[in-house]
Amino acid sequence: MDKKEMITEYLNAVYQNIKTAVQSIEDILPKVQDKTFKKELSTQQDKYAVLQKECELFAKAEKIDGIKDNTWFEKAKLWSSINMSTMTNKTNRHIAELMLMGTFMGIITCEKDRHDHKNISTEIDEILRKLRQLEEDNLDNLIPYLA
């Protein structure tokens, strides 16, 4: 695999992690009743959107022909999972628990990507660092909703 292919693979991995978070929030926001909680999730969504844009700008600068979003199947699976899980329970506590599980998965994916793509791109490393920090901040902001 040449350097550009490795960069593309790394960028796609980070981008898909971000897109999963964005989609999760999009899918769950309509189910949230509490205005404060809805605002928190919207703020998180905005921060993910900034990182998504960073990936897209990096791809453009590096002449990467298109970073790949998650597949239709992965999106449908996530949407179904959220809808099934919130069908009978739309409490802040339950939604926060779902979001926390997703956030933990995001952190795990960040760590795996960091280890799998060492010394490939310092620019993508920085986007991944920001994503990891956002995920950690989200943990702190979601935990109070478990009460």
Contacts in CASP RR format, 6 or more apart in sequence:
PFRMAT RR
TARGET T0000
AUTHOR 0000-0000-0000
METHOD contacts of the structure
MODEL  1
MDKKEMITEYLNAVYQNIKTAVQSIEDILPKVQDKTFKKELSTQQDKYAV
LQKECELFAKAEKIDGIKDNTWFEKAKLWSSINMSTMTNKTNRHIAELML
MGTFMGIITCEKDRHDHKNISTEIDEILRKLRQLEEDNLDNLIPYLA
1 9 0 8 1.000
3 120 0 8 1.000
4 62 0 8 1.000
4 64 0 8 1.000
6 117 0 8 1.000
6 120 0 8 1.000
7 62 0 8 1.000
7 64 0 8 1.000
7 120 0 8 1.000
7 121 0 8 1.000
7 124 0 8 1.000
8 64 0 8 1.000
8 67 0 8 1.000
9 117 0 8 1.000
10 113 0 8 1.000
10 117 0 8 1.000
10 120 0 8 1.000
10 121 0 8 1.000
10 124 0 8 1.000
11 55 0 8 1.000
11 58 0 8 1.000
11 59 0 8 1.000
11 62 0 8 1.000
11 64 0 8 1.000
11 67 0 8 1.000
11 121 0 8 1.000
11 124 0 8 1.000
12 67 0 8 1.000
12 68 0 8 1.000
13 109 0 8 1.000
13 113 0 8 1.000
13 116 0 8 1.000
13 117 0 8 1.000
14 55 0 8 1.000
14 113 0 8 1.000
14 124 0 8 1.000
14 127 0 8 1.000
14 128 0 8 1.000
14 131 0 8 1.000
15 52 0 8 1.000
15 55 0 8 1.000
15 56 0 8 1.000
15 67 0 8 1.000
15 68 0 8 1.000
15 69 0 8 1.000
16 68 0 8 1.000
16 69 0 8 1.000
16 70 0 8 1.000
17 106 0 8 1.000
17 109 0 8 1.000
17 110 0 8 1.000
17 113 0 8 1.000
17 131 0 8 1.000
18 48 0 8 1.000
18 51 0 8 1.000
18 52 0 8 1.000
18 55 0 8 1.000
18 131 0 8 1.000
19 52 0 8 1.000
19 69 0 8 1.000
19 70 0 8 1.000
20 70 0 8 1.000
20 74 0 8 1.000
20 78 0 8 1.000
20 106 0 8 1.000
21 44 0 8 1.000
21 48 0 8 1.000
21 102 0 8 1.000
21 103 0 8 1.000
21 106 0 8 1.000
21 135 0 8 1.000
22 45 0 8 1.000
22 48 0 8 1.000
22 49 0 8 1.000
22 52 0 8 1.000
23 70 0 8 1.000
23 75 0 8 1.000
23 78 0 8 1.000
23 79 0 8 1.000
24 78 0 8 1.000
24 82 0 8 1.000
24 99 0 8 1.000
24 102 0 8 1.000
25 41 0 8 1.000
25 42 0 8 1.000
25 44 0 8 1.000
25 45 0 8 1.000
25 48 0 8 1.000
25 99 0 8 1.000
26 45 0 8 1.000
27 78 0 8 1.000
27 79 0 8 1.000
27 82 0 8 1.000
27 83 0 8 1.000
28 41 0 8 1.000
28 82 0 8 1.000
28 86 0 8 1.000
28 95 0 8 1.000
28 98 0 8 1.000
28 99 0 8 1.000
29 38 0 8 1.000
29 41 0 8 1.000
29 42 0 8 1.000
29 45 0 8 1.000
31 82 0 8 1.000
31 86 0 8 1.000
31 90 0 8 1.000
31 95 0 8 1.000
32 38 0 8 1.000
32 41 0 8 1.000
32 90 0 8 1.000
32 92 0 8 1.000
32 95 0 8 1.000
33 90 0 8 1.000
33 92 0 8 1.000
34 92 0 8 1.000
37 92 0 8 1.000
37 95 0 8 1.000
37 96 0 8 1.000
37 145 0 8 1.000
40 141 0 8 1.000
40 142 0 8 1.000
40 145 0 8 1.000
41 99 0 8 1.000
44 134 0 8 1.000
44 138 0 8 1.000
44 141 0 8 1.000
47 134 0 8 1.000
48 134 0 8 1.000
51 127 0 8 1.000
51 130 0 8 1.000
51 131 0 8 1.000
51 134 0 8 1.000
54 127 0 8 1.000
54 130 0 8 1.000
55 67 0 8 1.000
55 127 0 8 1.000
56 67 0 8 1.000
58 64 0 8 1.000
58 123 0 8 1.000
58 124 0 8 1.000
58 127 0 8 1.000
59 66 0 8 1.000
59 67 0 8 1.000
69 75 0 8 1.000
70 78 0 8 1.000
82 98 0 8 1.000
85 94 0 8 1.000
85 98 0 8 1.000
86 94 0 8 1.000
86 95 0 8 1.000
86 98 0 8 1.000
92 145 0 8 1.000
93 145 0 8 1.000
93 146 0 8 1.000
93 147 0 8 1.000
95 145 0 8 1.000
96 142 0 8 1.000
96 143 0 8 1.000
96 145 0 8 1.000
96 146 0 8 1.000
97 146 0 8 1.000
99 138 0 8 1.000
99 142 0 8 1.000
100 139 0 8 1.000
100 142 0 8 1.000
100 143 0 8 1.000
100 146 0 8 1.000
103 135 0 8 1.000
103 138 0 8 1.000
103 139 0 8 1.000
103 142 0 8 1.000
104 139 0 8 1.000
106 135 0 8 1.000
107 132 0 8 1.000
107 135 0 8 1.000
107 136 0 8 1.000
107 139 0 8 1.000
110 128 0 8 1.000
110 131 0 8 1.000
110 132 0 8 1.000
110 135 0 8 1.000
111 132 0 8 1.000
113 128 0 8 1.000
114 125 0 8 1.000
114 128 0 8 1.000
114 132 0 8 1.000
117 124 0 8 1.000
END
